[in-house]
Amino acid sequence: MLKGLGDLGKIMKMQKEMKAIQKRLKQMQLEGESPGGEVKAVVNGEYELVDLKIEPDFLQNHEHRKIEKMVLAAVNKAVENIKDKSATEMSSLTGGMDLSSLMK
């Protein structure tokens, strides 16, 4: 009758570890940059843009549409880096099982 309690303990331990990983990820910040490195964006673990840097020479020597594209590229790369790091962290806990649908 009490055979399943061992599994319950494992589940509770995994839940505690998952919360610790989520807390670490929220505090994490990763950078992404445009292909040429002219624009750099920093995104935190909650997918919020926290910093954006644009090379002054790039601002002066390019039209606004190119600058906009480089900003988008840098932000998207930073978000991709955070997603990859989150997936890696969670994968280490779950043994490779994809639990991303449970995290939404």
N, CA, C and O atoms as a Tinker XYZ file with bonds, in Angstrom:
   416  protein
     1  N      0.808000   -1.200000    0.000000    73     2
     2  CA     0.000000    0.000000    0.000000    64     1     3
     3  C      0.857000    1.273000    0.000000    63     2     4     5
     4  O      0.438000    2.282000   -0.566000    81     3
     5  N      2.031000    1.252000    0.612000    73     3     6
     6  CA     2.887000    2.426000    0.679000    64     5     7
     7  C      4.054000    2.358000   -0.295000    63     6     8     9
     8  O      5.017000    3.114000   -0.164000    81     7
     9  N      3.978000    1.464000   -1.266000    73     7    10
    10  CA     5.085000    1.317000   -2.223000    64     9    11
    11  C      5.350000    2.600000   -2.998000    63    10    12    13
    12  O      6.505000    2.909000   -3.289000    81    11
    13  N      4.325000    3.344000   -3.335000    73    11    14
    14  CA     4.457000    4.525000   -4.175000    64    13    15
    15  C      5.089000    5.722000   -3.493000    63    14    16    17
    16  O      5.383000    6.713000   -4.162000    81    15
    17  N      5.308000    5.668000   -2.192000    73    15    18
    18  CA     5.855000    6.821000   -1.490000    64    17    19
    19  C      7.286000    7.138000   -1.900000    63    18    20    21
    20  O      7.702000    8.295000   -1.841000    81    19
    21  N      8.041000    6.132000   -2.313000    73    19    22
    22  CA     9.398000    6.383000   -2.811000    64    21    23
    23  C      9.366000    7.265000   -4.045000    63    22    24    25
    24  O     10.171000    8.186000   -4.183000    81    23
    25  N      8.430000    6.978000   -4.942000    73    23    26
    26  CA     8.273000    7.806000   -6.140000    64    25    27
    27  C      7.811000    9.210000   -5.786000    63    26    28    29
    28  O      8.228000   10.179000   -6.419000    81    27
    29  N      6.965000    9.324000   -4.793000    73    27    30
    30  CA     6.494000   10.636000   -4.355000    64    29    31
    31  C      7.670000   11.479000   -3.841000    63    30    32    33
    32  O      7.754000   12.678000   -4.108000    81    31
    33  N      8.561000   10.835000   -3.109000    73    31    34
    34  CA     9.748000   11.532000   -2.619000    64    33    35
    35  C     10.620000   12.034000   -3.751000    63    34    36    37
    36  O     11.149000   13.144000   -3.691000    81    35
    37  N     10.771000   11.212000   -4.790000    73    35    38
    38  CA    11.562000   11.630000   -5.955000    64    37    39
    39  C     10.913000   12.814000   -6.651000    63    38    40    41
    40  O     11.586000   13.754000   -7.073000    81    39
    41  N      9.595000   12.750000   -6.761000    73    39    42
    42  CA     8.865000   13.836000   -7.423000    64    41    43
    43  C      9.009000   15.129000   -6.633000    63    42    44    45
    44  O      9.220000   16.193000   -7.216000    81    43
    45  N      8.898000   15.046000   -5.328000    73    43    46
    46  CA     9.031000   16.242000   -4.492000    64    45    47
    47  C     10.444000   16.817000   -4.579000    63    46    48    49
    48  O     10.620000   18.035000   -4.618000    81    47
    49  N     11.446000   15.943000   -4.611000    73    47    50
    50  CA    12.828000   16.398000   -4.741000    64    49    51
    51  C     13.035000   17.085000   -6.093000    63    50    52    53
    52  O     13.686000   18.127000   -6.174000    81    51
    53  N     12.475000   16.491000   -7.152000    73    51    54
    54  CA    12.606000   17.071000   -8.489000    64    53    55
    55  C     11.909000   18.431000   -8.542000    63    54    56    57
    56  O     12.413000   19.367000   -9.162000    81    55
    57  N     10.760000   18.534000   -7.898000    73    55    58
    58  CA    10.032000   19.803000   -7.876000    64    57    59
    59  C     10.858000   20.884000   -7.176000    63    58    60    61
    60  O     10.912000   22.023000   -7.638000    81    59
    61  N     11.494000   20.530000   -6.074000    73    59    62
    62  CA    12.335000   21.478000   -5.340000    64    61    63
    63  C     13.523000   21.920000   -6.199000    63    62    64    65
    64  O     13.855000   23.104000   -6.248000    81    63
    65  N     14.153000   20.964000   -6.870000    73    63    66
    66  CA    15.287000   21.283000   -7.747000    64    65    67
    67  C     14.844000   22.155000   -8.912000    63    66    68    69
    68  O     15.574000   23.053000   -9.330000    81    67
    69  N     13.642000   21.894000   -9.442000    73    67    70
    70  CA    13.126000   22.674000  -10.566000    64    69    71
    71  C     12.901000   24.124000  -10.138000    63    70    72    73
    72  O     13.201000   25.051000  -10.891000    81    71
    73  N     12.376000   24.314000   -8.937000    73    71    74
    74  CA    12.172000   25.679000   -8.448000    64    73    75
    75  C     13.506000   26.407000   -8.283000    63    74    76    77
    76  O     13.605000   27.599000   -8.573000    81    75
    77  N     14.520000   25.694000   -7.821000    73    75    78
    78  CA    15.845000   26.304000   -7.671000    64    77    79
    79  C     16.411000   26.701000   -9.034000    63    78    80    81
    80  O     17.004000   27.771000   -9.173000    81    79
    81  N     16.229000   25.850000  -10.026000    73    79    82
    82  CA    16.698000   26.168000  -11.383000    64    81    83
    83  C     15.950000   27.381000  -11.919000    63    82    84    85
    84  O     16.558000   28.281000  -12.499000    81    83
    85  N     14.628000   27.410000  -11.729000    73    83    86
    86  CA    13.844000   28.540000  -12.204000    64    85    87
    87  C     14.304000   29.845000  -11.554000    63    86    88    89
    88  O     14.372000   30.880000  -12.217000    81    87
    89  N     14.615000   29.795000  -10.272000    73    87    90
    90  CA    15.088000   30.988000   -9.569000    64    89    91
    91  C     16.417000   31.459000  -10.155000    63    90    92    93
    92  O     16.614000   32.653000  -10.381000    81    91
    93  N     17.339000   30.503000  -10.404000    73    91    94
    94  CA    18.631000   30.859000  -11.012000    64    93    95
    95  C     18.433000   31.459000  -12.394000    63    94    96    97
    96  O     19.078000   32.445000  -12.750000    81    95
    97  N     17.539000   30.861000  -13.170000    73    95    98
    98  CA    17.312000   31.346000  -14.533000    64    97    99
    99  C     16.730000   32.765000  -14.532000    63    98   100   101
   100  O     17.089000   33.577000  -15.385000    81    99
   101  N     15.848000   33.066000  -13.595000    73    99   102
   102  CA    15.274000   34.411000  -13.521000    64   101   103
   103  C     16.345000   35.460000  -13.265000    63   102   104   105
   104  O     16.243000   36.587000  -13.750000    81   103
   105  N     17.365000   35.094000  -12.511000    73   103   106
   106  CA    18.432000   36.037000  -12.169000    64   105   107
   107  C     19.507000   36.125000  -13.262000    63   106   108   109
   108  O     20.341000   37.030000  -13.245000    81   107
   109  N     19.481000   35.208000  -14.183000    73   107   110
   110  CA    20.507000   35.138000  -15.220000    64   109   111
   111  C     20.295000   36.224000  -16.274000    63   110   112   113
   112  O     19.164000   36.622000  -16.554000    81   111
   113  N     21.387000   36.688000  -16.846000    73   111   114
   114  CA    21.347000   37.617000  -17.967000    64   113   115
   115  C     22.312000   37.123000  -19.034000    63   114   116   117
   116  O     23.463000   36.796000  -18.741000    81   115
   117  N     21.837000   37.071000  -20.264000    73   115   118
   118  CA    22.695000   36.651000  -21.371000    64   117   119
   119  C     22.623000   37.675000  -22.486000    63   118   120   121
   120  O     21.607000   38.339000  -22.692000    81   119
   121  N     23.731000   37.779000  -23.197000    73   119   122
   122  CA    23.871000   38.761000  -24.265000    64   121   123
   123  C     23.709000   38.107000  -25.627000    63   122   124   125
   124  O     24.027000   36.935000  -25.826000    81   123
   125  N     23.214000   38.891000  -26.534000    73   123   126
   126  CA    23.179000   38.516000  -27.942000    64   125   127
   127  C     23.680000   39.701000  -28.729000    63   126   128   129
   128  O     23.571000   40.843000  -28.283000    81   127
   129  N     24.229000   39.437000  -29.898000    73   127   130
   130  CA    24.706000   40.564000  -30.704000    64   129   131
   131  C     24.336000   40.374000  -32.152000    63   130   132   133
   132  O     24.081000   39.259000  -32.608000    81   131
   133  N     24.311000   41.475000  -32.864000    73   131   134
   134  CA    24.032000   41.441000  -34.292000    64   133   135
   135  C     25.191000   40.731000  -34.993000    63   134   136   137
   136  O     26.276000   40.606000  -34.426000    81   135
   137  N     24.964000   40.267000  -36.222000    73   135   138
   138  CA    26.020000   39.519000  -36.921000    64   137   139
   139  C     27.377000   40.211000  -36.961000    63   138   140   141
   140  O     28.403000   39.536000  -36.880000    81   139
   141  N     27.414000   41.511000  -37.082000    73   139   142
   142  CA    28.693000   42.220000  -37.132000    64   141   143
   143  C     29.158000   42.727000  -35.775000    63   142   144   145
   144  O     30.241000   43.301000  -35.662000    81   143
   145  N     28.346000   42.517000  -34.749000    73   143   146
   146  CA    28.691000   42.958000  -33.407000    64   145   147
   147  C     28.446000   44.430000  -33.129000    63   146   148   149
   148  O     28.867000   44.942000  -32.092000    81   147
   149  N     27.763000   45.123000  -34.049000    73   147   150
   150  CA    27.533000   46.555000  -33.869000    64   149   151
   151  C     26.514000   46.840000  -32.774000    63   150   152   153
   152  O     26.544000   47.892000  -32.135000    81   151
   153  N     25.608000   45.879000  -32.568000    73   151   154
   154  CA    24.537000   46.042000  -31.586000    64   153   155
   155  C     24.592000   44.870000  -30.620000    63   154   156   157
   156  O     24.734000   43.718000  -31.031000    81   155
   157  N     24.479000   45.176000  -29.323000    73   155   158
   158  CA    24.484000   44.136000  -28.294000    64   157   159
   159  C     23.270000   44.329000  -27.404000    63   158   160   161
   160  O     22.964000   45.443000  -26.977000    81   159
   161  N     22.578000   43.220000  -27.129000    73   159   162
   162  CA    21.386000   43.257000  -26.285000    64   161   163
   163  C     21.568000   42.259000  -25.151000    63   162   164   165
   164  O     22.170000   41.200000  -25.330000    81   163
   165  N     21.044000   42.608000  -23.989000    73   163   166
   166  CA    21.081000   41.715000  -22.827000    64   165   167
   167  C     19.642000   41.456000  -22.406000    63   166   168   169
   168  O     18.849000   42.381000  -22.230000    81   167
   169  N     19.322000   40.163000  -22.248000    73   167   170
   170  CA    17.990000   39.732000  -21.850000    64   169   171
   171  C     18.127000   38.928000  -20.569000    63   170   172   173
   172  O     19.072000   38.155000  -20.412000    81   171
   173  N     17.173000   39.112000  -19.644000    73   171   174
   174  CA    17.223000   38.332000  -18.413000    64   173   175
   175  C     16.417000   37.040000  -18.561000    63   174   176   177
   176  O     15.827000   36.780000  -19.610000    81   175
   177  N     16.404000   36.247000  -17.510000    73   175   178
   178  CA    15.728000   34.947000  -17.546000    64   177   179
   179  C     14.224000   35.011000  -17.664000    63   178   180   181
   180  O     13.569000   33.988000  -17.861000    81   179
   181  N     13.671000   36.201000  -17.544000    73   179   182
   182  CA    12.239000   36.387000  -17.743000    64   181   183
   183  C     11.952000   36.981000  -19.121000    63   182   184   185
   184  O     10.860000   37.489000  -19.374000    81   183
   185  N     12.943000   36.912000  -20.002000    73   183   186
   186  CA    12.845000   37.377000  -21.388000    64   185   187
   187  C     12.583000   38.878000  -21.490000    63   186   188   189
   188  O     11.916000   39.337000  -22.418000    81   187
   189  N     13.111000   39.636000  -20.531000    73   187   190
   190  CA    13.004000   41.085000  -20.576000    64   189   191
   191  C     14.321000   41.669000  -21.068000    63   190   192   193
   192  O     15.398000   41.249000  -20.645000    81   191
   193  N     14.220000   42.630000  -21.956000    73   191   194
   194  CA    15.405000   43.337000  -22.435000    64   193   195
   195  C     15.879000   44.249000  -21.309000    63   194   196   197
   196  O     15.134000   45.117000  -20.854000    81   195
   197  N     17.120000   44.053000  -20.858000    73   195   198
   198  CA    17.629000   44.852000  -19.737000    64   197   199
   199  C     18.748000   45.806000  -20.143000    63   198   200   201
   200  O     19.080000   46.721000  -19.390000    81   199
   201  N     19.329000   45.605000  -21.315000    73   199   202
   202  CA    20.377000   46.515000  -21.772000    64   201   203
   203  C     20.487000   46.427000  -23.291000    63   202   204   205
   204  O     20.268000   45.373000  -23.888000    81   203
   205  N     20.826000   47.541000  -23.888000    73   203   206
   206  CA    21.002000   47.613000  -25.335000    64   205   207
   207  C     22.116000   48.604000  -25.626000    63   206   208   209
   208  O     22.082000   49.745000  -25.166000    81   207
   209  N     23.105000   48.159000  -26.395000    73   207   210
   210  CA    24.221000   49.033000  -26.753000    64   209   211
   211  C     24.376000   49.035000  -28.274000    63   210   212   213
   212  O     24.311000   47.991000  -28.923000    81   211
   213  N     24.581000   50.217000  -28.820000    73   211   214
   214  CA    24.789000   50.370000  -30.261000    64   213   215
   215  C     26.068000   51.173000  -30.449000    63   214   216   217
   216  O     26.235000   52.240000  -29.860000    81   215
   217  N     26.966000   50.651000  -31.273000    73   215   218
   218  CA    28.229000   51.338000  -31.557000    64   217   219
   219  C     27.924000   52.731000  -32.134000    63   218   220   221
   220  O     27.158000   52.842000  -33.091000    81   219
   221  N     28.506000   53.776000  -31.572000    73   219   222
   222  CA    28.240000   55.139000  -32.058000    64   221   223
   223  C     28.544000   55.321000  -33.549000    63   222   224   225
   224  O     27.780000   55.981000  -34.252000    81   223
   225  N     29.636000   54.752000  -34.036000    73   223   226
   226  CA    29.975000   54.874000  -35.459000    64   225   227
   227  C     28.901000   54.235000  -36.330000    63   226   228   229
   228  O     28.573000   54.747000  -37.400000    81   227
   229  N     28.359000   53.121000  -35.867000    73   227   230
   230  CA    27.311000   52.428000  -36.619000    64   229   231
   231  C     26.063000   53.302000  -36.713000    63   230   232   233
   232  O     25.406000   53.345000  -37.753000    81   231
   233  N     25.739000   53.994000  -35.627000    73   231   234
   234  CA    24.573000   54.878000  -35.621000    64   233   235
   235  C     24.737000   56.016000  -36.624000    63   234   236   237
   236  O     23.783000   56.391000  -37.306000    81   235
   237  N     25.933000   56.557000  -36.709000    73   235   238
   238  CA    26.176000   57.715000  -37.569000    64   237   239
   239  C     26.278000   57.345000  -39.045000    63   238   240   241
   240  O     25.974000   58.167000  -39.909000    81   239
   241  N     26.699000   56.125000  -39.342000    73   239   242
   242  CA    27.013000   55.770000  -40.723000    64   241   243
   243  C     25.999000   54.866000  -41.414000    63   242   244   245
   244  O     26.247000   54.410000  -42.531000    81   243
   245  N     24.863000   54.598000  -40.774000    73   243   246
   246  CA    23.885000   53.702000  -41.399000    64   245   247
   247  C     22.478000   54.281000  -41.300000    63   246   248   249
   248  O     22.156000   55.048000  -40.392000    81   247
   249  N     21.662000   53.890000  -42.256000    73   247   250
   250  CA    20.277000   54.355000  -42.243000    64   249   251
   251  C     19.497000   53.648000  -41.143000    63   250   252   253
   252  O     19.883000   52.574000  -40.683000    81   251
   253  N     18.405000   54.259000  -40.732000    73   251   254
   254  CA    17.665000   53.761000  -39.577000    64   253   255
   255  C     17.128000   52.346000  -39.771000    63   254   256   257
   256  O     17.051000   51.584000  -38.808000    81   255
   257  N     16.756000   51.982000  -40.994000    73   255   258
   258  CA    16.202000   50.632000  -41.220000    64   257   259
   259  C     17.256000   49.553000  -40.950000    63   258   260   261
   260  O     16.929000   48.511000  -40.382000    81   259
   261  N     18.504000   49.779000  -41.342000    73   259   262
   262  CA    19.565000   48.809000  -41.066000    64   261   263
   263  C     19.813000   48.714000  -39.560000    63   262   264   265
   264  O     20.033000   47.625000  -39.029000    81   263
   265  N     19.775000   49.847000  -38.883000    73   263   266
   266  CA    19.968000   49.851000  -37.429000    64   265   267
   267  C     18.848000   49.056000  -36.757000    63   266   268   269
   268  O     19.101000   48.260000  -35.854000    81   267
   269  N     17.626000   49.274000  -37.196000    73   267   270
   270  CA    16.488000   48.529000  -36.642000    64   269   271
   271  C     16.659000   47.029000  -36.825000    63   270   272   273
   272  O     16.381000   46.252000  -35.912000    81   271
   273  N     17.114000   46.624000  -37.996000    73   271   274
   274  CA    17.325000   45.194000  -38.258000    64   273   275
   275  C     18.412000   44.616000  -37.353000    63   274   276   277
   276  O     18.290000   43.487000  -36.878000    81   275
   277  N     19.468000   45.381000  -37.116000    73   275   278
   278  CA    20.548000   44.907000  -36.248000    64   277   279
   279  C     20.085000   44.810000  -34.790000    63   278   280   281
   280  O     20.479000   43.895000  -34.066000    81   279
   281  N     19.249000   45.760000  -34.369000    73   279   282
   282  CA    18.694000   45.696000  -33.010000    64   281   283
   283  C     17.831000   44.443000  -32.868000    63   282   284   285
   284  O     17.946000   43.714000  -31.883000    81   283
   285  N     16.984000   44.201000  -33.834000    73   283   286
   286  CA    16.142000   42.993000  -33.799000    64   285   287
   287  C     16.995000   41.724000  -33.750000    63   286   288   289
   288  O     16.706000   40.800000  -32.990000    81   287
   289  N     18.028000   41.692000  -34.554000    73   287   290
   290  CA    18.900000   40.509000  -34.579000    64   289   291
   291  C     19.562000   40.281000  -33.228000    63   290   292   293
   292  O     19.643000   39.148000  -32.754000    81   291
   293  N     20.036000   41.357000  -32.609000    73   291   294
   294  CA    20.711000   41.236000  -31.314000    64   293   295
   295  C     19.748000   40.790000  -30.221000    63   294   296   297
   296  O     20.082000   39.920000  -29.417000    81   295
   297  N     18.566000   41.374000  -30.187000    73   295   298
   298  CA    17.575000   41.002000  -29.169000    64   297   299
   299  C     17.135000   39.558000  -29.367000    63   298   300   301
   300  O     17.046000   38.793000  -28.407000    81   299
   301  N     16.863000   39.190000  -30.600000    73   299   302
   302  CA    16.440000   37.812000  -30.869000    64   301   303
   303  C     17.526000   36.807000  -30.496000    63   302   304   305
   304  O     17.217000   35.722000  -30.003000    81   303
   305  N     18.766000   37.144000  -30.719000    73   303   306
   306  CA    19.869000   36.257000  -30.346000    64   305   307
   307  C     19.968000   36.127000  -28.832000    63   306   308   309
   308  O     20.201000   35.032000  -28.319000    81   307
   309  N     19.795000   37.223000  -28.117000    73   307   310
   310  CA    19.834000   37.175000  -26.654000    64   309   311
   311  C     18.703000   36.300000  -26.112000    63   310   312   313
   312  O     18.916000   35.514000  -25.189000    81   311
   313  N     17.514000   36.432000  -26.674000    73   311   314
   314  CA    16.376000   35.599000  -26.256000    64   313   315
   315  C     16.660000   34.131000  -26.562000    63   314   316   317
   316  O     16.384000   33.258000  -25.740000    81   315
   317  N     17.202000   33.865000  -27.726000    73   315   318
   318  CA    17.569000   32.494000  -28.101000    64   317   319
   319  C     18.591000   31.915000  -27.114000    63   318   320   321
   320  O     18.491000   30.751000  -26.726000    81   319
   321  N     19.568000   32.726000  -26.714000    73   319   322
   322  CA    20.583000   32.269000  -25.760000    64   321   323
   323  C     19.959000   31.913000  -24.413000    63   322   324   325
   324  O     20.323000   30.907000  -23.804000    81   323
   325  N     19.018000   32.736000  -23.948000    73   323   326
   326  CA    18.337000   32.446000  -22.673000    64   325   327
   327  C     17.503000   31.177000  -22.804000    63   326   328   329
   328  O     17.504000   30.342000  -21.899000    81   327
   329  N     16.794000   31.021000  -23.913000    73   327   330
   330  CA    15.986000   29.806000  -24.114000    64   329   331
   331  C     16.864000   28.565000  -24.121000    63   330   332   333
   332  O     16.525000   27.555000  -23.504000    81   331
   333  N     17.986000   28.638000  -24.816000    73   331   334
   334  CA    18.904000   27.496000  -24.865000    64   333   335
   335  C     19.445000   27.157000  -23.486000    63   334   336   337
   336  O     19.522000   25.986000  -23.114000    81   335
   337  N     19.821000   28.183000  -22.724000    73   335   338
   338  CA    20.349000   27.961000  -21.376000    64   337   339
   339  C     19.280000   27.354000  -20.477000    63   338   340   341
   340  O     19.563000   26.450000  -19.691000    81   339
   341  N     18.050000   27.851000  -20.592000    73   339   342
   342  CA    16.935000   27.303000  -19.808000    64   341   343
   343  C     16.703000   25.844000  -20.144000    63   342   344   345
   344  O     16.514000   25.018000  -19.252000    81   343
   345  N     16.715000   25.525000  -21.428000    73   343   346
   346  CA    16.498000   24.146000  -21.856000    64   345   347
   347  C     17.608000   23.234000  -21.342000    63   346   348   349
   348  O     17.345000   22.111000  -20.913000    81   347
   349  N     18.832000   23.713000  -21.385000    73   347   350
   350  CA    19.971000   22.923000  -20.897000    64   349   351
   351  C     19.837000   22.667000  -19.399000    63   350   352   353
   352  O     20.036000   21.543000  -18.937000    81   351
   353  N     19.500000   23.712000  -18.642000    73   351   354
   354  CA    19.348000   23.571000  -17.193000    64   353   355
   355  C     18.233000   22.581000  -16.856000    63   354   356   357
   356  O     18.407000   21.717000  -15.996000    81   355
   357  N     17.108000   22.704000  -17.521000    73   355   358
   358  CA    15.980000   21.828000  -17.233000    64   357   359
   359  C     16.270000   20.394000  -17.685000    63   358   360   361
   360  O     15.858000   19.436000  -17.030000    81   359
   361  N     16.966000   20.255000  -18.782000    73   359   362
   362  CA    17.310000   18.931000  -19.289000    64   361   363
   363  C     18.192000   18.183000  -18.307000    63   362   364   365
   364  O     18.077000   16.966000  -18.165000    81   363
   365  N     19.069000   18.906000  -17.629000    73   363   366
   366  CA    19.938000   18.247000  -16.654000    64   365   367
   367  C     19.126000   17.692000  -15.494000    63   366   368   369
   368  O     19.518000   16.697000  -14.884000    81   367
   369  N     18.013000   18.317000  -15.187000    73   367   370
   370  CA    17.146000   17.857000  -14.103000    64   369   371
   371  C     16.247000   16.714000  -14.543000    63   370   372   373
   372  O     16.032000   15.760000  -13.794000    81   371
   373  N     15.726000   16.811000  -15.748000    73   371   374
   374  CA    14.714000   15.850000  -16.201000    64   373   375
   375  C     15.291000   14.681000  -16.986000    63   374   376   377
   376  O     14.549000   13.816000  -17.451000    81   375
   377  N     16.588000   14.652000  -17.131000    73   375   378
   378  CA    17.187000   13.555000  -17.884000    64   377   379
   379  C     16.865000   13.600000  -19.362000    63   378   380   381
   380  O     16.821000   12.567000  -20.030000    81   379
   381  N     16.637000   14.815000  -19.878000    73   379   382
   382  CA    16.385000   14.977000  -21.303000    64   381   383
   383  C     14.926000   15.004000  -21.678000    63   382   384   385
   384  O     14.608000   15.257000  -22.840000    81   383
   385  N     14.012000   14.753000  -20.739000    73   383   386
   386  CA    12.587000   14.831000  -21.054000    64   385   387
   387  C     12.202000   16.287000  -21.288000    63   386   388   389
   388  O     12.663000   17.174000  -20.568000    81   387
   389  N     11.366000   16.538000  -22.283000    73   387   390
   390  CA    10.927000   17.902000  -22.579000    64   389   391
   391  C      9.685000   18.206000  -21.737000    63   390   392   393
   392  O      8.595000   17.698000  -21.999000    81   391
   393  N      9.882000   19.042000  -20.728000    73   391   394
   394  CA     8.768000   19.435000  -19.875000    64   393   395
   395  C      8.399000   20.901000  -20.093000    63   394   396   397
   396  O      7.740000   21.509000  -19.249000    81   395
   397  N      8.816000   21.461000  -21.205000    73   395   398
   398  CA     8.603000   22.892000  -21.441000    64   397   399
   399  C      7.115000   23.261000  -21.427000    63   398   400   401
   400  O      6.757000   24.371000  -21.033000    81   399
   401  N      6.253000   22.339000  -21.853000    73   399   402
   402  CA     4.820000   22.653000  -21.865000    64   401   403
   403  C      4.269000   22.789000  -20.458000    63   402   404   405
   404  O      3.228000   23.416000  -20.263000    81   403
   405  N      4.941000   22.218000  -19.484000    73   403   406
   406  CA     4.495000   22.336000  -18.096000    64   405   407
   407  C      4.937000   23.640000  -17.460000    63   406   408   409
   408  O      4.428000   24.021000  -16.406000    81   407
   409  N      5.879000   24.329000  -18.090000    73   407   410
   410  CA     6.472000   25.534000  -17.522000    64   409   411
   411  C      5.718000   26.813000  -17.926000    63   410   412   413
   412  O      6.042000   27.895000  -17.436000    81   411
   413  N      4.733000   26.704000  -18.798000    73   411   414
   414  CA     4.031000   27.894000  -19.312000    64   413   415
   415  C      3.003000   28.394000  -18.341000    63   414   416
   416  O      2.325000   29.384000  -18.615000    81   415
